[in-house]
Amino acid sequence: MRSIWKGAISFGLVTIPVKVVGATENHSVSFRQLHLTDGGRIRYRKVCEIDDREVGGDEIGKGYQAPDGSVVMVSDSELAQMPLPTARTVEILGFVPVDSVQLIQLDRSYYLAPDTGADKPYVLLREALARSGKGAVAKLAMRGRETLALVRPGEDGVLGMHTMLWPDEIRSAAGIAPQGKVTVRDAELDLADTLMESLGEVDLAELHDEYRSAVEELVTAKLNGVEPEQAAPAPAGGTVVDLMSALQDSVNAARGARGEEQEDAAAPAEEGGDEGAKATVTEITDGGSRRSGGAAKRSGGAARKRAASQGPGGKAAGGSSGTGKKTASGGAAKKAAKSSSGRAATKKAAAGRNGAAQSTSGKTAASKSAATGTQKKSAAGRRSA
């Protein structure tokens, strides 16, 4: 890989010659601007405002606009000769725990490669950082500006360097978070935890740019004269759904995708609960994944059916289970099934007793009839004698 900067790491009195190599590359889809009428390429030309003519790169220099509006010409040689200690040096200022650096402050990522004769001090710094669990905060001048950097031990025995934004380059987040008091119930948190566990971990190595793949397929289809497939239009706006039902349906969708057993939908909260029982969520339809969106739509119908079956009170026969356990409606169904089976068993027993009684009465009647017949025959015999 081609180096984009050469210098040395200043580690106290130890100097470590290094080369900076880009650690990332951009694979984003890029388009050319074309004239719709004839397909001609649209280009941007550099034109001098005074001469009104196009100029080449060898005629273009740098200028800095002062606060009063005047512009001062500055040459590359003047910039290179500035008395700046970080011009060709990664100056280490101190050390901080790596996990204490805010991710929002990180900018670009690079590899630091040892230059000729720098293997021993390079490994020394790498091992010292790895053993301490810290990163080195440094300054260096690169690509026309001085920047902060975090040097840390990376993968495969390489020192990594992340350029950092200056503290005054990070905007305040004041006023962005939801305003006012928002109550989140434990049952909702439990379901959110269950959803996170159901979705599982992500193997970053398996992820890829689906938009780029779709663009490549579109271009290939047009080159082959094939009409590209049209995707279904995304619904406009968002759909408001019950938060608990959306969470439970999302859990079921995630478990179904992984071939696991699904759970019953969560029952509504008991009466007298906090306002979190009426919490709603808006489904964002920005062309992203639609799996949770479909579950959210289904949950709306399920919620209406449950509300209709529960009556005006809307109270479930029991508490709500937020950890994926069987809900109160499931328990009520079981009790009803047991009660129904108990009544059936009672009817069968009564029918059995009635049958036995009828059989006994039949036997008694037959015995009486036989005895009467015997007595009549005996009387007839005496008369004849």
Kinemage of the C-alpha trace (Angstrom):
@kinemage 1
@onewidth
@group {chain A} dominant
@subgroup {mainchain}
@vectorlist {calphas} color= white
{ca met a 1} P 0.000 0.000 0.000
{ca arg a 2} L 1.203 3.483 -0.862
{ca ser a 3} L 2.071 5.738 2.055
{ca ile a 4} L 0.417 9.163 2.231
{ca trp a 5} L 2.674 10.698 4.903
{ca lys a 6} L 6.146 10.081 6.284
{ca gly a 7} L 7.541 11.244 9.577
{ca ala a 8} L 8.441 9.986 13.028
{ca ile a 9} L 6.686 9.276 16.308
{ca ser a 10} L 8.199 11.337 19.132
{ca phe a 11} L 8.011 9.127 22.231
{ca gly a 12} L 9.998 11.144 24.774
{ca leu a 13} L 13.585 10.959 23.549
{ca val a 14} L 12.755 7.907 21.428
{ca thr a 15} L 12.162 8.575 17.728
{ca ile a 16} L 10.269 6.011 15.663
{ca pro a 17} L 10.295 6.619 11.881
{ca val a 18} L 6.899 5.649 10.462
{ca lys a 19} L 4.822 5.794 7.301
{ca val a 20} L 1.100 6.524 7.351
{ca val a 21} L -1.005 4.209 5.184
{ca gly a 22} L -4.742 4.514 4.596
{ca ala a 23} L -6.661 1.838 6.514
{ca thr a 24} L -9.961 2.277 4.661
{ca glu a 25} L -11.182 2.759 1.114
{ca asn a 26} L -14.421 4.113 -0.270
{ca his a 27} L -16.620 1.760 -2.308
{ca ser a 28} L -19.639 4.054 -2.491
{ca val a 29} L -21.577 4.245 -5.732
{ca ser a 30} L -20.672 7.313 -7.788
{ca phe a 31} L -22.477 8.710 -10.830
{ca arg a 32} L -21.369 11.038 -13.612
{ca gln a 33} L -23.453 14.029 -14.531
{ca leu a 34} L -24.758 13.787 -18.111
{ca his a 35} L -26.716 16.051 -20.408
{ca leu a 36} L -30.242 14.565 -20.643
{ca thr a 37} L -30.647 15.629 -24.270
{ca asp a 38} L -27.613 13.945 -25.829
{ca gly a 39} L -25.843 12.158 -22.936
{ca gly a 40} L -22.843 14.466 -23.044
{ca arg a 41} L -20.567 14.615 -19.988
{ca ile a 42} L -21.052 17.602 -17.712
{ca arg a 43} L -17.729 18.907 -16.345
{ca tyr a 44} L -16.726 21.611 -13.927
{ca arg a 45} L -14.094 23.936 -15.243
{ca lys a 46} L -11.866 26.264 -13.226
{ca val a 47} L -12.316 29.753 -14.601
{ca cys a 48} L -10.615 32.947 -13.420
{ca glu a 49} L -13.213 35.566 -12.505
{ca ile a 50} L -11.002 38.416 -13.756
{ca asp a 51} L -9.768 36.978 -17.071
{ca asp a 52} L -12.945 34.923 -17.628
{ca arg a 53} L -10.889 32.045 -18.989
{ca glu a 54} L -10.160 28.489 -17.912
{ca val a 55} L -6.839 27.995 -16.091
{ca gly a 56} L -4.741 24.872 -15.437
{ca gly a 57} L -3.456 23.472 -12.156
{ca asp a 58} L -0.011 25.013 -12.590
{ca glu a 59} L -1.606 28.479 -12.550
{ca ile a 60} L -3.559 27.937 -9.323
{ca gly a 61} L -2.203 28.822 -5.878
{ca lys a 62} L -3.533 29.149 -2.301
{ca gly a 63} L -4.985 32.219 -0.652
{ca tyr a 64} L -6.191 32.909 2.893
{ca gln a 65} L -9.020 35.376 3.440
{ca ala a 66} L -8.380 37.641 6.423
{ca pro a 67} L -11.192 38.801 8.741
{ca asp a 68} L -11.292 42.180 6.995
{ca gly a 69} L -12.012 40.460 3.658
{ca ser a 70} L -8.578 40.878 2.106
{ca val a 71} L -6.923 37.774 0.611
{ca val a 72} L -3.276 36.869 1.246
{ca met a 73} L -1.424 34.552 -1.153
{ca val a 74} L 0.428 31.676 0.593
{ca ser a 75} L 2.789 29.299 -1.245
{ca asp a 76} L 3.380 25.611 -0.546
{ca ser a 77} L 7.042 26.279 0.277
{ca glu a 78} L 6.050 28.862 2.915
{ca leu a 79} L 3.690 26.372 4.500
{ca ala a 80} L 6.387 23.671 4.516
{ca gln a 81} L 8.906 26.000 6.224
{ca met a 82} L 6.629 27.020 9.105
{ca pro a 83} L 8.228 26.429 12.552
{ca leu a 84} L 5.716 23.731 13.452
{ca pro a 85} L 7.009 20.803 15.546
{ca thr a 86} L 4.340 18.487 14.178
{ca ala a 87} L 5.150 19.165 10.512
{ca arg a 88} L 6.900 15.804 10.175
{ca thr a 89} L 6.378 14.418 13.662
{ca val a 90} L 3.634 12.522 15.457
{ca glu a 91} L 4.103 14.266 18.798
{ca ile a 92} L 2.744 12.177 21.678
{ca leu a 93} L 1.118 14.413 24.288
{ca gly a 94} L -0.035 11.804 26.794
{ca phe a 95} L -2.007 8.610 27.290
{ca val a 96} L -5.662 7.833 28.000
{ca pro a 97} L -7.692 4.603 28.320
{ca val a 98} L -8.845 3.662 24.843
{ca asp a 99} L -12.454 3.125 25.953
{ca ser a 100} L -12.585 6.649 27.412
{ca val a 101} L -12.387 8.268 23.956
{ca gln a 102} L -15.803 9.222 22.586
{ca leu a 103} L -16.529 7.548 19.268
{ca ile a 104} L -17.998 10.765 17.892
{ca gln a 105} L -14.590 12.399 18.149
{ca leu a 106} L -12.871 9.837 15.874
{ca asp a 107} L -12.473 10.898 12.247
{ca arg a 108} L -10.347 8.806 9.835
{ca ser a 109} L -8.403 5.591 10.379
{ca tyr a 110} L -4.837 4.809 9.269
{ca tyr a 111} L -2.107 2.234 9.767
{ca leu a 112} L 1.326 3.214 11.011
{ca ala a 113} L 4.056 1.181 9.311
{ca pro a 114} L 7.634 1.161 10.641
{ca asp a 115} L 10.151 2.801 8.351
{ca thr a 116} L 13.687 1.568 7.820
{ca gly a 117} L 15.439 0.683 11.095
{ca ala a 118} L 12.409 1.362 13.305
{ca asp a 119} L 11.285 -2.200 14.075
{ca lys a 120} L 12.565 -2.364 17.674
{ca pro a 121} L 11.153 0.962 18.974
{ca tyr a 122} L 7.949 0.337 16.995
{ca val a 123} L 7.351 -3.000 18.754
{ca leu a 124} L 8.316 -1.453 22.094
{ca leu a 125} L 5.627 1.233 21.810
{ca arg a 126} L 3.068 -1.288 20.555
{ca glu a 127} L 3.631 -3.705 23.447
{ca ala a 128} L 3.676 -0.917 26.054
{ca leu a 129} L 0.319 0.366 24.828
{ca ala a 130} L -1.152 -3.141 24.681
{ca arg a 131} L -0.070 -3.975 28.220
{ca ser a 132} L -1.412 -0.724 29.676
{ca gly a 133} L -4.706 -0.804 27.764
{ca lys a 134} L -4.161 2.830 26.831
{ca gly a 135} L -3.813 4.837 23.654
{ca ala a 136} L -1.432 7.687 22.906
{ca val a 137} L -2.972 11.090 22.178
{ca ala a 138} L -0.789 12.902 19.666
{ca lys a 139} L -0.698 15.833 17.267
{ca leu a 140} L 0.527 15.876 13.685
{ca ala a 141} L 0.265 18.093 10.626
{ca met a 142} L -1.088 16.212 7.622
{ca arg a 143} L -2.910 17.229 4.455
{ca gly a 144} L -2.699 20.932 5.113
{ca arg a 145} L -3.827 20.989 8.718
{ca glu a 146} L -2.739 20.045 12.214
{ca thr a 147} L -4.903 17.404 13.776
{ca leu a 148} L -5.274 15.350 16.918
{ca ala a 149} L -4.694 11.615 16.674
{ca leu a 150} L -5.117 8.508 18.788
{ca val a 151} L -2.391 5.880 18.381
{ca arg a 152} L -3.328 2.417 19.637
{ca pro a 153} L -2.282 -1.213 19.142
{ca gly a 154} L -4.375 -2.688 16.343
{ca glu a 155} L -4.921 -6.059 14.720
{ca asp a 156} L -2.106 -8.248 13.384
{ca gly a 157} L 0.591 -6.465 15.364
{ca val a 158} L 0.088 -3.095 13.640
{ca leu a 159} L -0.165 0.300 15.278
{ca gly a 160} L -3.361 2.031 14.273
{ca met a 161} L -3.879 5.780 14.155
{ca his a 162} L -7.240 7.546 14.228
{ca thr a 163} L -7.341 11.246 13.485
{ca met a 164} L -9.617 13.059 15.922
{ca leu a 165} L -11.759 16.155 15.777
{ca trp a 166} L -10.792 19.064 17.971
{ca pro a 167} L -13.150 19.563 20.926
{ca asp a 168} L -14.553 22.785 19.425
{ca glu a 169} L -15.444 20.890 16.208
{ca ile a 170} L -18.003 18.713 18.003
{ca arg a 171} L -21.442 20.247 18.203
{ca ser a 172} L -23.435 20.272 21.421
{ca ala a 173} L -26.283 17.770 21.688
{ca ala a 174} L -28.381 20.123 23.823
{ca gly a 175} L -32.061 20.132 22.876
{ca ile a 176} L -31.850 17.011 20.699
{ca ala a 177} L -32.930 14.422 23.277
{ca pro a 178} L -36.699 14.034 24.019
{ca gln a 179} L -37.910 16.871 26.203
{ca gly a 180} L -40.033 16.315 29.297
{ca lys a 181} L -40.488 13.205 31.412
{ca val a 182} L -40.867 9.954 29.490
{ca thr a 183} L -41.670 6.861 31.569
{ca val a 184} L -40.491 3.457 30.389
{ca arg a 185} L -41.943 0.498 32.283
{ca asp a 186} L -39.943 -2.532 33.369
{ca ala a 187} L -42.142 -4.761 31.210
{ca glu a 188} L -41.190 -2.736 28.131
{ca leu a 189} L -37.504 -2.906 29.021
{ca asp a 190} L -37.775 -6.656 29.554
{ca leu a 191} L -39.346 -7.105 26.131
{ca ala a 192} L -36.670 -4.896 24.570
{ca asp a 193} L -33.995 -7.074 26.207
{ca thr a 194} L -35.738 -10.181 24.889
{ca leu a 195} L -35.823 -8.687 21.392
{ca met a 196} L -32.100 -7.906 21.563
{ca glu a 197} L -31.363 -11.471 22.647
{ca ser a 198} L -33.588 -12.865 19.879
{ca leu a 199} L -31.864 -10.805 17.189
{ca gly a 200} L -28.493 -11.990 18.506
{ca glu a 201} L -25.052 -10.694 17.640
{ca val a 202} L -23.928 -9.443 14.222
{ca asp a 203} L -20.974 -10.799 12.273
{ca leu a 204} L -19.644 -7.586 10.733
{ca ala a 205} L -17.565 -9.550 8.221
{ca glu a 206} L -20.760 -10.836 6.566
{ca leu a 207} L -22.290 -7.399 5.983
{ca his a 208} L -22.171 -5.803 2.531
{ca asp a 209} L -23.498 -2.780 0.668
{ca glu a 210} L -26.887 -3.874 -0.710
{ca tyr a 211} L -27.455 -0.514 -2.403
{ca arg a 212} L -24.279 -0.886 -4.453
{ca ser a 213} L -25.268 -4.451 -5.429
{ca ala a 214} L -28.731 -3.249 -6.488
{ca val a 215} L -27.214 -0.481 -8.621
{ca glu a 216} L -24.852 -2.979 -10.295
{ca glu a 217} L -27.801 -5.297 -11.061
{ca leu a 218} L -29.759 -2.354 -12.461
{ca val a 219} L -26.875 -1.344 -14.747
{ca thr a 220} L -26.354 -4.947 -15.908
{ca ala a 221} L -30.062 -5.315 -16.709
{ca lys a 222} L -30.085 -2.079 -18.744
{ca leu a 223} L -26.944 -3.143 -20.645
{ca asn a 224} L -28.655 -6.433 -21.535
{ca gly a 225} L -31.842 -4.670 -22.614
{ca val a 226} L -33.871 -6.158 -19.763
{ca glu a 227} L -36.537 -4.080 -18.044
{ca pro a 228} L -35.454 -3.731 -14.396
{ca glu a 229} L -37.811 -4.862 -11.656
{ca gln a 230} L -39.723 -2.138 -9.861
{ca ala a 231} L -39.828 -2.238 -6.089
{ca ala a 232} L -43.131 -1.694 -4.295
{ca pro a 233} L -43.524 1.943 -3.205
{ca ala a 234} L -42.873 2.575 0.464
{ca pro a 235} L -45.923 3.643 2.492
{ca ala a 236} L -46.059 7.367 3.145
{ca gly a 237} L -45.757 8.503 6.746
{ca gly a 238} L -45.624 6.371 9.876
{ca thr a 239} L -48.089 4.004 11.487
{ca val a 240} L -48.775 4.418 15.194
{ca val a 241} L -48.916 1.079 16.981
{ca asp a 242} L -49.010 -0.197 20.540
{ca leu a 243} L -45.453 -0.335 21.861
{ca met a 244} L -45.815 -3.576 23.830
{ca ser a 245} L -47.492 -5.368 20.923
{ca ala a 246} L -44.853 -4.082 18.504
{ca leu a 247} L -42.072 -5.337 20.772
{ca gln a 248} L -43.712 -8.742 21.250
{ca asp a 249} L -44.406 -9.147 17.515
{ca ser a 250} L -40.820 -8.145 16.771
{ca val a 251} L -39.589 -10.824 19.185
{ca asn a 252} L -41.830 -13.405 17.503
{ca ala a 253} L -40.618 -12.336 14.049
{ca ala a 254} L -36.983 -12.620 15.116
{ca arg a 255} L -37.555 -16.028 16.712
{ca gly a 256} L -39.515 -17.216 13.691
{ca ala a 257} L -36.667 -16.204 11.402
{ca arg a 258} L -34.312 -18.306 13.530
{ca gly a 259} L -36.706 -21.257 13.709
{ca glu a 260} L -37.459 -20.811 17.413
{ca glu a 261} L -40.830 -21.152 19.154
{ca gln a 262} L -42.888 -17.995 19.257
{ca glu a 263} L -44.541 -16.575 22.366
{ca asp a 264} L -48.047 -15.217 22.962
{ca ala a 265} L -48.630 -11.516 22.487
{ca ala a 266} L -48.120 -9.428 25.599
{ca ala a 267} L -51.260 -8.590 27.573
{ca pro a 268} L -52.123 -4.957 28.336
{ca ala a 269} L -51.066 -3.491 31.660
{ca glu a 270} L -53.366 -3.557 34.651
{ca glu a 271} L -55.686 -0.679 35.364
{ca gly a 272} L -54.231 2.075 37.468
{ca gly a 273} L -50.796 1.753 35.889
{ca asp a 274} L -48.693 4.652 34.664
{ca glu a 275} L -49.032 6.403 31.343
{ca gly a 276} L -46.455 4.010 29.900
{ca ala a 277} L -49.320 1.523 29.402
{ca lys a 278} L -50.562 3.780 26.612
{ca ala a 279} L -47.134 4.299 25.066
{ca thr a 280} L -47.027 4.292 21.293
{ca val a 281} L -44.245 4.150 18.743
{ca thr a 282} L -44.095 5.477 15.204
{ca glu a 283} L -42.851 3.091 12.553
{ca ile a 284} L -40.226 4.828 10.401
{ca thr a 285} L -40.722 4.064 6.713
{ca asp a 286} L -37.559 5.413 5.091
{ca gly a 287} L -36.808 2.527 2.756
{ca gly a 288} L -34.974 0.538 5.427
{ca ser a 289} L -35.721 -2.952 6.727
{ca arg a 290} L -39.449 -3.772 6.675
{ca arg a 291} L -39.391 -6.833 8.972
{ca ser a 292} L -40.304 -4.977 12.160
{ca gly a 293} L -42.721 -2.789 10.154
{ca gly a 294} L -44.775 -5.814 9.085
{ca ala a 295} L -44.870 -7.054 12.661
{ca ala a 296} L -46.021 -3.612 13.779
{ca lys a 297} L -48.915 -3.637 11.291
{ca arg a 298} L -50.038 -7.070 12.440
{ca ser a 299} L -49.894 -5.969 16.064
{ca gly a 300} L -52.464 -3.214 15.407
{ca gly a 301} L -55.156 -5.763 14.458
{ca ala a 302} L -54.184 -8.023 17.358
{ca ala a 303} L -54.492 -5.140 19.797
{ca arg a 304} L -57.975 -4.239 18.503
{ca lys a 305} L -59.151 -7.872 18.795
{ca arg a 306} L -57.886 -8.105 22.371
{ca ala a 307} L -59.584 -4.807 23.268
{ca ala a 308} L -62.901 -6.022 21.833
{ca ser a 309} L -62.713 -9.357 23.677
{ca gln a 310} L -61.850 -7.723 26.994
{ca gly a 311} L -64.939 -5.463 27.049
{ca pro a 312} L -65.245 -1.826 28.072
{ca gly a 313} L -62.966 -2.162 31.087
{ca gly a 314} L -60.020 -3.337 29.030
{ca lys a 315} L -58.620 -5.198 32.020
{ca ala a 316} L -56.825 -8.494 31.495
{ca ala a 317} L -57.339 -11.442 33.830
{ca gly a 318} L -53.944 -11.098 35.427
{ca gly a 319} L -50.705 -9.150 35.117
{ca ser a 320} L -48.601 -8.633 32.002
{ca ser a 321} L -45.523 -10.751 31.464
{ca gly a 322} L -42.641 -8.768 29.940
{ca thr a 323} L -40.043 -11.497 29.855
{ca gly a 324} L -41.482 -13.731 27.195
{ca lys a 325} L -43.520 -15.760 29.747
{ca lys a 326} L -47.109 -16.851 29.066
{ca thr a 327} L -49.488 -13.944 29.471
{ca ala a 328} L -52.609 -13.607 31.599
{ca ser a 329} L -54.799 -14.328 28.597
{ca gly a 330} L -52.972 -17.608 28.112
{ca gly a 331} L -53.479 -18.492 31.795
{ca ala a 332} L -57.156 -17.624 31.579
{ca ala a 333} L -57.497 -19.841 28.516
{ca lys a 334} L -55.916 -22.735 30.409
{ca lys a 335} L -58.227 -22.234 33.373
{ca ala a 336} L -61.231 -22.145 31.072
{ca ala a 337} L -60.075 -25.347 29.390
{ca lys a 338} L -59.649 -27.052 32.767
{ca ser a 339} L -63.060 -25.856 33.918
{ca ser a 340} L -64.687 -27.064 30.705
{ca ser a 341} L -63.029 -30.475 30.974
{ca gly a 342} L -64.116 -30.673 34.626
{ca arg a 343} L -67.741 -29.991 33.715
{ca ala a 344} L -67.581 -32.638 30.978
{ca ala a 345} L -66.197 -35.165 33.451
{ca thr a 346} L -68.982 -34.353 35.914
{ca lys a 347} L -71.620 -34.868 33.237
{ca lys a 348} L -70.115 -38.212 32.288
{ca ala a 349} L -70.103 -39.322 35.930
{ca ala a 350} L -73.716 -38.276 36.393
{ca ala a 351} L -74.705 -40.103 33.240
{ca gly a 352} L -72.939 -43.188 34.547
{ca arg a 353} L -74.760 -43.019 37.850
{ca asn a 354} L -78.095 -42.561 36.097
{ca gly a 355} L -77.381 -45.573 33.895
{ca ala a 356} L -76.428 -47.654 36.905
{ca ala a 357} L -79.589 -46.583 38.718
{ca gln a 358} L -81.717 -47.426 35.718
{ca ser a 359} L -80.050 -50.829 35.444
{ca thr a 360} L -80.683 -51.514 39.146
{ca ser a 361} L -84.316 -50.501 38.922
{ca gly a 362} L -84.717 -52.727 35.893
{ca lys a 363} L -83.306 -55.683 37.741
{ca thr a 364} L -85.590 -55.013 40.729
{ca ala a 365} L -88.641 -54.834 38.507
{ca ala a 366} L -87.712 -58.107 36.795
{ca ser a 367} L -87.318 -59.817 40.178
{ca lys a 368} L -90.711 -58.601 41.322
{ca ser a 369} L -92.328 -59.804 38.108
{ca ala a 370} L -90.746 -63.248 38.451
{ca ala a 371} L -91.940 -63.550 42.062
{ca thr a 372} L -95.498 -62.601 41.125
{ca gly a 373} L -95.535 -65.199 38.346
{ca thr a 374} L -94.399 -67.894 40.745
{ca gln a 375} L -97.085 -66.998 43.293
{ca lys a 376} L -99.848 -67.136 40.599
{ca lys a 377} L -98.726 -70.588 39.412
{ca ser a 378} L -98.738 -71.868 43.018
{ca ala a 379} L -102.312 -70.646 43.608
{ca ala a 380} L -103.526 -72.208 40.354
{ca gly a 381} L -102.018 -75.555 41.350
{ca arg a 382} L -103.815 -75.572 44.725
{ca arg a 383} L -107.206 -74.847 43.106
{ca ser a 384} L -106.829 -77.696 40.639
{ca ala a 385} L -105.977 -80.064 43.449
